[in-house]
Amino acid sequence: MFGVEGEAPLKGLELWSLPDPGGKVRAHAALDQPDEQLIAELRERGPQLDDDSIRVLLSELLHGCAFRLPPVQFEALYRARVVGGAVGIEHVREAWYPPPAIVRAWGRANAPGESVFYASFSRSVALCEVRPAVGDPVTILRATPTSSAPAYFFPLGLAPQLSDELKPRADPRLPEIYARDEDRRRAALIHDFLVAEFTREHPAGQPRAYAVTAILTRMILRAVPGLAGVAYPSVVTRRASIAVALPPLEADRLLRPESCIEVHVEAEDDVNFRTRVVRTAQRFDDDGAVRWS
């Protein structure tokens, strides 16, 4: 399972890896299957495999691979929802994560029956992520941190230049872990695999298309205590921005709803949308009712 280098909690931690039972990083040569073979099987057969088989393949592939986890200070997260009907949302829970009972399909970071708080660091990216059509009304929620403490998002396939908020910092242990050319080649191979998986566009009619990324997300969230969520390249913006996924308990602990706006999409040009603000809500009642103005 996932573990941390050393015994320190997440506070101040920058590097995670998958240690072997003895606590050492396992050498590439000790893997039972070559990385290329594991990746090929996950890419070609992942949606057809059962959950346990996917977990085994992912665990073997990522064993010993180090990930940097810089602390992230952010002003807000934004979550968008295309609103059906004429009324729009009336309660903040309608803009929060959905109840597990109504989650029917696999998502990039969730299995059926699993709630996830999908969000972005900017309002425009949140709007892009829900792929609205011209004429759609969209509610965009702004949620702010409940404290000034940094949060930690597990980076899955992110290039360092994507965001200053998630930019890795130098770690003195990296030269030791990536000392060999083979280690660096393996790290690049796994990075490319994660990018490809989290940004893959799946055709309709594949109910388990997101099984690999959703199961990997579940493995990480269950194994890393104190983790806010996972961060991965935004598909709609062609990897130019970041999307995040938080489990419900972490979303409730780390975030508070601050305000929301409702916009109507008036025009679309590729991933650029022209919108008109219809109404705003600068506060919510104590019971969560939205105070539109």
PAZAPA-4460 file (N, C-alpha, C; in steps of 0.05 Angstrom, whole numbers, plus 32768, in hexadecimal, padded with zeros to 4 digits):
% residues 293
    n_x    n_y    n_z   ca_x   ca_y   ca_z    c_x    c_y    c_z   seq   type   mol
   8011   7FE8   8000   8000   8000   8000   8011   8019   8000     1      M     A
   8005   8030   7FFD   8013   8049   7FFD   801E   804E   8019     2      F     A
   8035   805B   801A   8041   8062   8033   8052   807A   8030     3      G     A
   805D   8083   8046   806D   809C   8045   808A   8096   804C     4      V     A
   809C   80A4   8040   80B8   80A2   8046   80BC   80AF   8062     5      E     A
   80C2   809F   8076   80C5   80AA   8091   80AB   80A8   80A0     6      G     A
   80AB   80B3   80B9   8094   80B0   80CA   8085   80C9   80CE     7      E     A
   808D   80DF   80C1   8080   80F9   80C5   8064   80F9   80B9     8      A     A
   8051   8107   80C6   8037   810A   80BA   8039   811C   80A2     9      P     A
   8022   8123   8096   8022   8133   807D   802D   814F   8081    10      L     A
   802C   8159   8099   8036   8174   809E   8053   8177   8095    11      K     A
   8058   8188   8082   8073   818C   8078   807D   8177   8065    12      G     A
   806D   8163   805F   8077   814D   804E   8077   8154   8031    13      L     A
   808B   814C   8022   808D   8152   8006   8091   813A   7FF5    14      E     A
   8095   8122   8000   809B   810B   7FEF   808E   80F2   7FF9    15      L     A
   807E   80E6   7FE7   8071   80CD   7FEE   807B   80B7   7FDB    16      W     A
   807D   809F   7FE5   8084   8089   7FD3   8077   8070   7FDD    17      S     A
   8079   805B   7FCE   806E   8041   7FD5   8084   802F   7FE0    18      L     A
   8088   802D   7FFA   809F   801D   8004   8098   8000   8004    19      P     A
   80AD   7FEF   8003   80A9   7FD3   8006   80A5   7FCC   8023    20      D     A
   809F   7FB3   802B   809A   7FAD   8047   80B1   7FB4   805A    21      P     A
   80CA   7FB5   804F   80E0   7FBC   8060   80E5   7FDA   8061    22      G     A
   80D5   7FEA   8054   80D7   8007   8055   80EA   8013   8041    23      G     A
   80F6   8002   8030   8108   800C   801C   80FA   800F   8001    24      K     A
   8104   8021   7FF0   80F8   8024   7FD6   8102   800C   7FC5    25      V     A
   80EF   7FFE   7FBA   80F6   7FE6   7FAB   8102   7FED   7F90    26      R     A
   8117   7FDF   7F88   8124   7FE5   7F6F   8113   7FDC   7F58    27      A     A
   8117   7FE9   7F41   8107   7FE2   7F2A   810A   7FC5   7F22    28      H     A
   8122   7FBA   7F25   8128   7F9F   7F1D   8118   7F8A   7F2D    29      A     A
   810E   7F92   7F44   8100   7F7F   7F56   80E2   7F7C   7F4E    30      A     A
   80D9   7F8D   7F3B   80BD   7F8B   7F33   80B7   7F70   7F26    31      L     A
   80A0   7F65   7F2B   8099   7F4B   7F1F   8093   7F4E   7F01    32      D     A
   8088   7F65   7EF9   8083   7F69   7EDC   8090   7F84   7ED4    33      Q     A
   8099   7F86   7EBB   80A4   7F9F   7EB2   808E   7FB5   7EB3    34      P     A
   8097   7FCE   7EB7   8083   7FE4   7EB9   8073   7FE6   7E9F    35      D     A
   8080   7FE3   7E88   8072   7FE5   7E6F   805B   7FD1   7E6D    36      E     A
   8060   7FB9   7E77   804B   7FA4   7E76   8034   7FAA   7E88    37      Q     A
   803A   7FB4   7EA0   8024   7FBC   7EB2   8014   7FD3   7EA6    38      L     A
   8021   7FE7   7E9B   8013   7FFE   7E8F   8002   7FF5   7E77    39      I     A
   800D   7FE3   7E67   7FFE   7FDA   7E50   7FE5   7FCB   7E59    40      A     A
   7FE7   7FBB   7E6E   7FD0   7FAC   7E77   7FBB   7FBF   7E82    41      E     A
   7FC3   7FD3   7E91   7FB0   7FE6   7E9D   7FA3   7FF7   7E87    42      L     A
   7FB2   7FFF   7E73   7FA7   800F   7E5D   7F93   7FFF   7E4C    43      R     A
   7F9B   7FE7   7E45   7F8C   7FD8   7E32   7F75   7FC8   7E3E    44      E     A
   7F79   7FBF   7E57   7F65   7FAE   7E63   7F59   7FB8   7E7D    45      R     A
   7F63   7FD0   7E86   7F5A   7FDB   7EA0   7F3C   7FDB   7EA4    46      G     A
   7F2C   7FE6   7E92   7F0F   7FE7   7E97   7F02   7FCB   7E98    47      P     A
   7F0F   7FB7   7E8C   7F03   7F9C   7E8D   7F0B   7F8C   7EA6    48      Q     A
   7F20   7F95   7EB4   7F2A   7F87   7ECB   7F18   7F8D   7EE3    49      L     A
   7F18   7F7A   7EF7   7F09   7F80   7F0F   7F1A   7F92   7F21    50      D     A
   7F0D   7F9D   7F35   7F1A   7FB1   7F46   7F34   7FA7   7F53    51      D     A
   7F33   7F8E   7F5D   7F4B   7F83   7F6B   7F62   7F81   7F58    52      D     A
   7F5D   7F78   7F3F   7F73   7F75   7F2C   7F7F   7F90   7F25    53      S     A
   7F6E   7FA4   7F23   7F79   7FBF   7F1D   7F8A   7FC9   7F34    54      I     A
   7F81   7FC4   7F4D   7F91   7FCC   7F65   7FAC   7FBF   7F65    55      R     A
   7FAD   7FA5   7F5F   7FC6   7F96   7F5F   7FDA   7FA2   7F4A    56      V     A
   7FD0   7FA7   7F32   7FE1   7FB1   7F1D   7FEB   7FCD   7F24    57      L     A
   7FDA   7FDF   7F2F   7FE2   7FFA   7F36   7FF6   7FF9   7F4D    58      L     A
   7FF2   7FE8   7F61   8005   7FE6   7F77   8020   7FDD   7F6E    59      S     A
   8021   7FCA   7F5C   803B   7FC1   7F52   8048   7FD6   7F41    60      E     A
   8039   7FE3   7F30   8044   7FF8   7F1F   8050   800F   7F2F    61      L     A
   8042   8018   7F44   804A   8030   7F52   805D   802B   7F6A    62      L     A
   8062   8011   7F6F   8073   800B   7F86   808E   8017   7F83    63      H     A
   8096   8027   7F97   80B0   8034   7F96   80B2   804E   7F87    64      G     A
   809C   8056   7F7A   809D   806F   7F6B   8097   8086   7F7E    65      C     A
   80A8   809B   7F7E   80A5   80B1   7F91   8094   80C7   7F85    66      A     A
   8084   80D4   7F96   8073   80EA   7F8E   8079   8101   7FA2    67      F     A
   807B   8119   7F96   807F   8131   7FA7   8064   813C   7FAF    68      R     A
   8062   8144   7FC8   8049   814F   7FD2   804F   816A   7FE0    69      L     A
   8051   8180   7FD0   8055   819A   7FDD   803C   81A3   7FEB    70      P     A
   803F   81B1   8002   8027   81BC   800F   801B   81D2   7FFD    71      P     A
   8001   81D3   7FFB   7FF2   81E5   7FE9   7FE2   81F9   7FFA    72      V     A
   7FE7   8212   7FF5   7FD6   8227   8000   7FC5   8232   7FE9    73      Q     A
   7FAB   8231   7FEC   7F9A   823B   7FD6   7F85   824D   7FE1    74      F     A
   7F7C   8260   7FD1   7F67   8273   7FDA   7F4B   8267   7FD9    75      E     A
   7F46   8256   7FC5   7F2B   824B   7FC2   7F2C   8234   7FAE    76      A     A
   7F18   8223   7FB0   7F12   820F   7F9C   7EF7   8215   7F90    77      L     A
   7EF3   820F   7F76   7EDB   8215   7F68   7ECF   81FB   7F5D    78      Y     A
   7EB5   81F9   7F61   7EA6   81E1   7F58   7E8E   81EA   7F48    79      R     A
   7E8B   81E0   7F30   7E75   81E8   7F1E   7E61   81D2   7F1A    80      A     A
   7E49   81D9   7F15   7E34   81C6   7F10   7E20   81D2   7EFB    81      R     A
   7E1B   81C3   7EE6   7E06   81CB   7ED3   7DEB   81C7   7EE1    82      V     A
   7DDB   81DC   7EE1   7DC2   81DB   7EF1   7DAB   81D5   7EDE    83      V     A
   7D9B   81C1   7EE6   7D83   81BA   7ED7   7D6A   81C7   7EE3    84      G     A
   7D56   81CC   7ED3   7D3E   81D9   7EDD   7D40   81F7   7EDE    85      G     A
   7D2A   8203   7EE5   7D28   8220   7EE4   7D30   822D   7EFF    86      A     A
   7D31   821E   7F14   7D36   822A   7F2E   7D53   822D   7F35    87      V     A
   7D64   821A   7F2C   7D80   821B   7F33   7D84   820F   7F4F    88      G     A
   7D9B   8212   7F5B   7DA0   8206   7F75   7D94   8219   7F8B    89      I     A
   7D8A   820D   7FA0   7D7F   821C   7FB6   7D8D   8216   7FD0    90      E     A
   7D9E   8201   7FD0   7DAD   81F9   7FE9   7DC9   81F3   7FE1    91      H     A
   7DDC   81FA   7FF3   7DF8   81F6   7FED   7DFF   81D9   7FE8    92      V     A
   7DF0   81C6   7FF4   7DF6   81AA   7FF0   7DF3   81A2   7FD2    93      R     A
   7DE3   81B1   7FC3   7DDF   81AB   7FA7   7DF8   81B2   7F97    94      E     A
   7E0A   81C3   7FA1   7E22   81CA   7F94   7E3A   81BC   7FA0    95      A     A
   7E36   81AD   7FB5   7E4C   819E   7FC3   7E4F   8184   7FB5    96      W     A
   7E5C   8170   7FC2   7E5E   8155   7FB5   7E43   8147   7FB6    97      Y     A
   7E3D   8135   7FA3   7E23   8128   7FA2   7E21   8112   7FB7    98      P     A
   7E09   810B   7FC0   7E06   80F4   7FD2   7E0E   80DB   7FC4    99      P     A
   7E1B   80C8   7FD2   7E24   80AF   7FC6   7E0E   80A0   7FB7   100      P     A
   7DF5   80A1   7FC2   7DDF   8091   7FB6   7DD9   809A   7F9A   101      A     A
   7DDF   80B2   7F92   7DD8   80BB   7F76   7DF0   80B9   7F63   102      I     A
   7E07   80B1   7F6D   7E1F   80AE   7F5C   7E1D   8093   7F4E   103      V     A
   7E15   8093   7F35   7E10   807A   7F26   7E28   8071   7F15   104      R     A
   7E39   8083   7F0E   7E4E   807C   7EFA   7E6A   8080   7F05   105      A     A
   7E7D   8073   7EF8   7E99   8077   7EFE   7EA1   8093   7EF4   106      W     A
   7EB1   80A1   7F04   7EBD   80BA   7EFC   7EDB   80B8   7EFC   107      G     A
   7EE8   80CE   7EF5   7F05   80CD   7EF4   7F11   80C6   7F0F   108      R     A
   7F04   80CD   7F25   7F0F   80C8   7F3F   7EFA   80BB   7F52   109      A     A
   7EE5   80AF   7F47   7ED1   80A2   7F58   7EC5   808A   7F4B   110      N     A
   7EBE   8076   7F5C   7EAE   805F   7F53   7E91   8065   7F57   111      A     A
   7E7F   8055   7F4B   7E62   8058   7F51   7E5E   8056   7F6F   112      P     A
   7E4D   8067   7F7A   7E47   8067   7F97   7E5B   8076   7FA8   113      G     A
   7E6F   8083   7F9B   7E83   8093   7FAA   7E80   80B0   7FA3   114      E     A
   7E7E   80C0   7FB8   7E7D   80DD   7FB5   7E99   80E9   7FB4   115      S     A
   7E9D   80FC   7FA3   7EB7   810A   7FA1   7EB1   8127   7F9C   116      V     A
   7EC0   8139   7FA9   7EBD   8156   7FA4   7ED1   815D   7F8E   117      F     A
   7EC8   815F   7F76   7ED8   8167   7F5F   7ED9   8186   7F5F   118      Y     A
   7EF1   8191   7F5A   7EF3   81AE   7F5A   7F0C   81B6   7F4B   119      A     A
   7F10   81D1   7F49   7F27   81DC   7F3B   7F30   81F4   7F4B   120      S     A
   7F49   81FE   7F45   7F53   8215   7F53   7F4A   822F   7F46   121      F     A
   7F3B   822E   7F30   7F31   8246   7F24   7F15   8242   7F1A   122      S     A
   7F06   8258   7F1A   7EEA   8257   7F11   7EE7   824F   7EF4   123      R     A
   7EF9   8259   7EE3   7EF7   8253   7EC6   7EFC   8235   7EC1   124      S     A
   7F0F   8229   7ECF   7F15   820D   7ECB   7EFD   81FC   7ED5   125      V     A
   7EF2   8204   7EEC   7EDA   81F5   7EF6   7EC4   81F6   7EE2   126      A     A
   7EC0   820C   7ED5   7EAB   820E   7EC0   7EB2   81FB   7EA9   127      L     A
   7ECB   81FB   7EA0   7ED2   81EA   7E8A   7ECE   81CC   7E91   128      C     A
   7ED3   81C5   7EA9   7ED2   81A9   7EB1   7EB6   819D   7EAF   129      E     A
   7EA1   81AD   7EB1   7E86   81A2   7EAF   7E7C   81A2   7E92   130      V     A
   7E8C   81AD   7E80   7E86   81AD   7E63   7E69   81B6   7E5D   131      R     A
   7E62   81CF   7E64   7E47   81D8   7E5F   7E42   81DD   7E41   132      P     A
   7E29   81DC   7E3A   7E21   81E3   7E1F   7E17   8200   7E1E   133      A     A
   7E17   820C   7E07   7E0C   8227   7E05   7DEF   8227   7E0E   134      V     A
   7DE8   823A   7E20   7DCD   823C   7E2B   7DCB   822F   7E46   135      G     A
   7DDF   821F   7E4F   7DDD   8212   7E69   7DE1   8227   7E80   136      D     A
   7DD1   8224   7E95   7DD6   8232   7EAE   7DEA   8222   7EBE   137      P     A
   7DFE   822F   7EC9   7E13   8221   7ED9   7E17   8230   7EF3   138      V     A
   7E16   8221   7F09   7E1C   822C   7F23   7E39   8226   7F2A   139      T     A
   7E48   823B   7F32   7E65   8237   7F39   7E68   823F   7F56   140      I     A
   7E6F   822C   7F67   7E73   8230   7F83   7E90   8237   7F89   141      L     A
   7E94   824A   7F9B   7EAF   8250   7FA5   7EB0   8247   7FC1   142      R     A
   7EC4   8235   7FC7   7EC8   822A   7FE2   7EE4   8232   7FEB   143      A     A
   7EE5   823C   8004   7EFF   8246   800E   7F09   8234   8025   144      T     A
   7F23   8234   802A   7F2E   8223   803F   7F23   822A   805B   145      P     A
   7F1F   8216   806C   7F16   821B   8087   7F2D   8223   809A   146      T     A
   7F46   8221   8091   7F5C   8229   80A1   7F73   8231   808F   147      S     A
   7F88   823D   809B   7F9F   8246   808C   7FB4   8230   8088   148      S     A
   7FAF   8218   8093   7FC2   8202   8090   7FC3   81F9   8073   149      A     A
   7FDA   81F1   806A   7FDC   81E7   804E   7FCE   81CC   804A   150      P     A
   7FC6   81C7   8032   7FBA   81AE   802B   7FCD   819E   8019   151      A     A
   7FC9   8184   8017   7FDA   8173   8007   7FC9   8164   7FF3   152      Y     A
   7FCF   8168   7FD9   7FC2   8159   7FC4   7FD6   8146   7FB7   153      F     A
   7FCE   812E   7FB3   7FDF   811A   7FA6   7FDF   8120   7F88   154      F     A
   7FF7   8126   7F7D   7FF8   812E   7F60   7FF9   8115   7F4F   155      P     A
   7FE6   8112   7F3D   7FE4   80FB   7F2B   7FE8   8105   7F0E   156      L     A
   8000   8102   7F04   8005   8109   7EE8   8007   8127   7EE3   157      G     A
   800F   8136   7EF8   8011   8153   7EF5   802D   815B   7EED   158      L     A
   8030   816D   7ED9   8049   8179   7ED3   804E   8190   7EE6   159      A     A
   8067   8193   7EF1   806C   81A8   7F05   8065   81C4   7EFB   160      P     A
   8067   81CA   7EE1   8062   81E5   7ED8   8044   81ED   7ED7   161      Q     A
   8032   81DA   7EDD   8016   81E0   7EDA   800C   81F4   7EEF   162      L     A
   8016   81F3   7F07   800B   8205   7F1B   8020   820A   7F31   163      S     A
   8022   8224   7F38   8034   822B   7F4E   802A   821E   7F68   164      D     A
   8010   821B   7F6A   8005   820F   7F83   800D   81F3   7F87   165      E     A
   8011   81E4   7F71   8019   81C8   7F73   8034   81C2   7F69   166      L     A
   8045   81D7   7F67   8060   81D4   7F5C   8071   81C5   7F71   167      K     A
   807E   81AF   7F69   808F   81A1   7F7C   80A7   81B1   7F83   168      P     A
   80B1   81AE   7F9C   80C9   81BA   7FA4   80DF   81A5   7FA7   169      R     A
   80F8   81AE   7FA7   810E   819A   7FA8   810C   818B   7FC3   170      A     A
   8112   8171   7FC1   8113   8160   7FD8   812E   8152   7FD9   171      D     A
   813C   8153   7FF0   8157   8147   7FF0   8157   8129   7FEB   172      P     A
   8140   811C   7FEE   8140   80FF   7FEA   813D   80F7   7FCD   173      R     A
   8135   810A   7FBC   8131   8103   7FA0   814A   80F9   7F92   174      L     A
   8162   8106   7F96   8179   80FB   7F88   817F   80DE   7F8F   175      P     A
   8179   80D6   7FA8   817E   80BB   7FB0   816A   80A7   7FA3   176      E     A
   8151   80B0   7FA1   813C   809E   7F96   813F   809D   7F78   177      I     A
   8146   80B3   7F6B   8148   80B4   7F4E   8165   80B6   7F45   178      Y     A
   8176   80A8   7F52   8193   80AA   7F4C   819A   809D   7F31   179      A     A
   818C   8087   7F2A   8192   8078   7F13   8182   8082   7EFB   180      R     A
   818E   807E   7EE3   817F   8084   7ECA   8165   8074   7EC9   181      D     A
   8166   805B   7ED2   814F   804A   7ED1   8139   8054   7EE3   182      E     A
   8140   805F   7EFA   812C   806A   7F0C   811E   8082   7EFF   183      D     A
   812E   8093   7EF3   8123   80AB   7EE6   8111   80A3   7ECE   184      R     A
   811A   808F   7EBF   810A   8086   7EA8   80EF   807B   7EB2   185      R     A
   80F0   806C   7EC8   80D8   8060   7ED3   80C5   8075   7EDD   186      R     A
   80D0   808A   7EEB   80BF   80A0   7EF4   80B1   80AE   7EDD   187      A     A
   80C0   80B2   7EC7   80B4   80C0   7EB0   809E   80AE   7EA3   188      A     A
   80A3   8094   7EA2   8090   8082   7E96   8076   8082   7EA6   189      L     A
   8078   8081   7EC1   8060   8080   7ED1   8052   809B   7ED0   190      I     A
   8061   80B1   7ED0   8054   80CC   7ECD   8044   80CD   7EB3   191      H     A
   8050   80C4   7E9D   8041   80C5   7E83   8028   80B3   7E84   192      D     A
   802A   809D   7E92   8013   808B   7E94   7FFC   8099   7EA4   193      F     A
   8003   80A6   7EBA   7FEF   80B4   7ECA   7FE2   80CB   7EBB   194      L     A
   7FF3   80DA   7EAC   7FE8   80F0   7E9C   7FD4   80E5   7E87   195      V     A
   7FDC   80CF   7E7A   7FCB   80C4   7E65   7FB1   80B9   7E71   196      A     A
   7FB2   80AC   7E88   7F9A   80A1   7E94   7F87   80B6   7E9D   197      E     A
   7F91   80CB   7EAB   7F80   80DF   7EB6   7F76   80F3   7EA1   198      F     A
   7F81   80F3   7E89   7F78   8106   7E75   7F6C   80F7   7E5D   199      T     A
   7F67   80DD   7E60   7F5C   80CD   7E4A   7F3F   80D4   7E46   200      R     A
   7F37   80D8   7E2D   7F1B   80DC   7E26   7F0F   80C0   7E20   201      E     A
   7EFA   80B8   7E2E   7EEE   809E   7E2A   7ED5   80A1   7E1A   202      H     A
   7ED1   8090   7E06   7EB7   8090   7DF7   7EA0   8087   7E08   203      P     A
   7E89   808F   7E00   7E71   8086   7E0F   7E6D   8068   7E0D   204      A     A
   7E5F   805D   7E21   7E59   8041   7E20   7E6E   802F   7E2D   205      G     A
   7E80   803B   7E3C   7E94   802C   7E4B   7E90   8032   7E69   206      Q     A
   7E80   8023   7E77   7E78   8029   7E92   7E90   802A   7EA6   207      P     A
   7EA5   8019   7EA0   7EBC   8018   7EB3   7ED4   8026   7EA7   208      R     A
   7ECF   803A   7E95   7EE6   8047   7E87   7EF9   8054   7E9B   209      A     A
   7EEE   805F   7EB1   7EFF   806D   7EC4   7F08   805B   7EDC   210      Y     A
   7F05   8042   7ED9   7F0B   8030   7EF0   7F28   8033   7EFA   211      A     A
   7F3B   8035   7EE8   7F57   8036   7EF0   7F5D   804F   7F00   212      V     A
   7F55   8067   7EF6   7F5B   807F   7F05   7F4A   8081   7F1E   213      T     A
   7F32   8078   7F1E   7F21   8079   7F36   7F2C   8067   7F4C   214      A     A
   7F35   804F   7F45   7F3F   803C   7F59   7F5A   8046   7F63   215      I     A
   7F6B   8052   7F52   7F84   805E   7F5B   7F7E   8074   7F6F   216      L     A
   7F6B   8085   7F69   7F64   809B   7F7B   7F5A   8090   7F96   217      T     A
   7F4A   807C   7F95   7F40   8070   7FAE   7F57   8064   7FBF   218      R     A
   7F6A   8056   7FB1   7F81   804B   7FBF   7F91   8060   7FCE   219      M     A
   7F95   8077   7FC0   7FA5   808C   7FCC   7F96   809A   7FE3   220      I     A
   7F7D   80A0   7FDF   7F6E   80AE   7FF3   7F6B   809D   800D   221      L     A
   7F69   8083   800A   7F66   8072   8021   7F80   806D   802F   222      R     A
   7F96   8070   8021   7FB0   8068   802C   7FC0   807F   8037   223      A     A
   7FBA   8097   802F   7FCA   80AE   8038   7FBA   80BF   804B   224      V     A
   7FBE   80BC   8065   7FAF   80CC   8079   7FB5   80E9   8077   225      P     A
   7FA1   80FA   8079   7FA5   8117   8078   7FA6   8123   805D   226      G     A
   7FA3   8112   8048   7FA4   811C   802D   7F8A   812A   8026   227      L     A
   7F8C   8142   801A   7F74   8151   8012   7F66   8144   7FFB   228      A     A
   7F75   813A   7FE8   7F69   812E   7FD0   7F7F   8128   7FBC   229      G     A
   7F77   8124   7FA3   7F89   8120   7F8D   7F87   8137   7F7A   230      V     A
   7F9C   813D   7F6B   7F9C   8151   7F56   7FA6   8145   7F3D   231      A     A
   7F9A   814C   7F26   7FA1   8140   7F0D   7F9C   8154   7EF6   232      Y     A
   7FA7   814F   7EDE   7FA4   8163   7EC9   7F86   8165   7EC0   233      P     A
   7F7E   817D   7EBA   7F63   8182   7EB0   7F61   8178   7E94   234      S     A
   7F4D   8167   7E8F   7F4A   815C   7E74   7F40   8171   7E60   235      V     A
   7F2C   8180   7E69   7F1F   8193   7E57   7F32   81A9   7E4E   236      V     A
   7F44   81B2   7E60   7F57   81C7   7E59   7F71   81BC   7E4C   237      T     A
   7F70   81A2   7E44   7F87   8195   7E37   7FA0   8196   7E49   238      R     A
   7F9C   818F   7E62   7FB3   818D   7E75   7FBF   81A8   7E7D   239      R     A
   7FB2   81BE   7E75   7FBE   81D8   7E7B   7FB6   81E1   7E97   240      A     A
   7FA4   81D4   7EA4   7F9B   81DC   7EBF   7F98   81C3   7ED1   241      S     A
   7F90   81C7   7EE9   7F8F   81B1   7EFD   7F72   81AE   7F07   242      I     A
   7F6B   8195   7F09   7F52   818D   7F17   7F59   817E   7F30   243      A     A
   7F48   8180   7F44   7F4C   8172   7F5D   7F33   8162   7F65   244      V     A
   7F37   814E   7F75   7F21   813D   7F7F   7F26   8138   7F9D   245      A     A
   7F13   8140   7FAD   7F15   813C   7FCB   7F00   8129   7FD4   246      L     A
   7F07   8117   7FE7   7EF2   8106   7FF3   7EE0   8117   8004   247      P     A
   7EC7   810F   8009   7EB4   811F   8017   7EBD   8129   8033   248      P     A
   7ECA   8117   8042   7ED3   811F   805D   7EE7   8136   805B   249      L     A
   7EF9   8134   8048   7F0D   8149   8045   7F01   8163   803B   250      E     A
   7EEE   8161   8028   7EE1   8179   801E   7ED3   8188   8035   251      A     A
   7EC5   8178   8046   7EB6   8185   805C   7EC9   8190   8071   252      D     A
   7EE0   8183   8074   7EF4   818D   8088   7F03   81A5   807F   253      R     A
   7F0B   81A5   8065   7F1D   81BA   805B   7F0F   81D2   804F   254      L     A
   7EF6   81CF   8048   7EE9   81E4   8038   7ECF   81EE   8044   255      L     A
   7ECA   8207   803F   7EB0   8213   8046   7EA4   8221   802E   256      R     A
   7E8A   821E   8029   7E7F   822D   8012   7E7E   824B   8018   257      P     A
   7E89   825B   8005   7E8B   8278   800A   7E76   8287   7FFA   258      E     A
   7E74   8280   7FE0   7E62   828E   7FCE   7E5D   827E   7FB5   259      S     A
   7E4A   8286   7FA5   7E47   8278   7F8B   7E3A   828C   7F78   260      C     A
   7E3E   8286   7F5E   7E31   8296   7F49   7E23   8282   7F36   261      I     A
   7E0E   828D   7F29   7E02   827E   7F14   7E07   828D   7EFA   262      E     A
   7E11   827F   7EE6   7E17   828B   7ECC   7E08   827C   7EB7   263      V     A
   7E02   8289   7EA1   7DF7   827D   7E89   7E0D   827D   7E73   264      H     A
   7E11   8267   7E66   7E25   8265   7E51   7E19   8270   7E38   265      V     A
   7E25   8285   7E2D   7E1B   8293   7E15   7E2A   828B   7DFC   266      E     A
   7E43   8283   7DFF   7E52   827B   7DE7   7E69   8269   7DF0   267      A     A
   7E72   8258   7DDD   7E88   8246   7DE3   7E9B   8246   7DCB   268      E     A
   7EB5   8248   7DD1   7EC9   8246   7DBD   7EDF   8233   7DC8   269      D     A
   7EDD   821A   7DC0   7EEF   8205   7DCA   7EEB   8203   7DE8   270      D     A
   7EFF   820A   7DF8   7EFC   8209   7E15   7EF8   8224   7E22   271      V     A
   7EF2   8238   7E12   7EED   8253   7E1C   7ECE   8258   7E1A   272      N     A
   7EC4   8261   7E31   7EA7   8266   7E33   7EA2   8283   7E38   273      F     A
   7E8E   828E   7E2B   7E84   82A9   7E32   7E6B   82A5   7E42   274      R     A
   7E6B   82B0   7E5A   7E55   82AC   7E6C   7E49   82C7   7E75   275      T     A
   7E31   82C6   7E7F   7E24   82DD   7E8B   7E1B   82D5   7EA7   276      R     A
   7E23   82E6   7EBA   7E1C   82E1   7ED6   7DFE   82E8   7ED9   277      V     A
   7DEF   82D4   7EE3   7DD2   82D8   7EE6   7DCC   82E1   7F03   278      V     A
   7DD9   82D4   7F16   7DD5   82DC   7F32   7DEC   82D2   7F43   279      R     A
   7DEF   82DE   7F5A   7E05   82D8   7F6C   7DFA   82D2   7F88   280      T     A
   7E09   82C3   7F97   7E02   82BE   7FB4   7E1C   82C2   7FC4   281      A     A
   7E1D   82D7   7FD4   7E34   82DD   7FE4   7E34   82D0   7FFF   282      Q     A
   7E1E   82C3   8006   7E1D   82B5   801F   7E08   829F   801E   283      R     A
   7E09   828E   8033   7DF5   8279   8036   7DE9   827B   8052   284      F     A
   7DD0   8274   8054   7DC4   8273   806F   7DD0   825D   807F   285      D     A
   7DCB   825E   8099   7DD6   824A   80AB   7DCE   822D   80A4   286      D     A
   7DB6   822A   8098   7DAD   8210   8090   7DB7   8208   8074   287      D     A
   7DC7   8219   8067   7DD2   8213   804D   7DC3   821E   8036   288      G     A
   7DAC   822B   803B   7D9D   8237   8025   7DAD   824D   8017   289      A     A
   7DAB   824E   7FFC   7DBA   8261   7FED   7DAB   827C   7FED   290      V     A
   7DB9   8292   7FF3   7DAD   82AC   7FF3   7DB5   82BA   7FD9   291      R     A
   7DA4   82B6   7FC4   7DAA   82C2   7FAA   7DA3   82DF   7FAA   292      W     A
   7DB1   82EE   7F9A   7DAB   830B   7F96   7DAE   8312   7F79   293      S     A
***
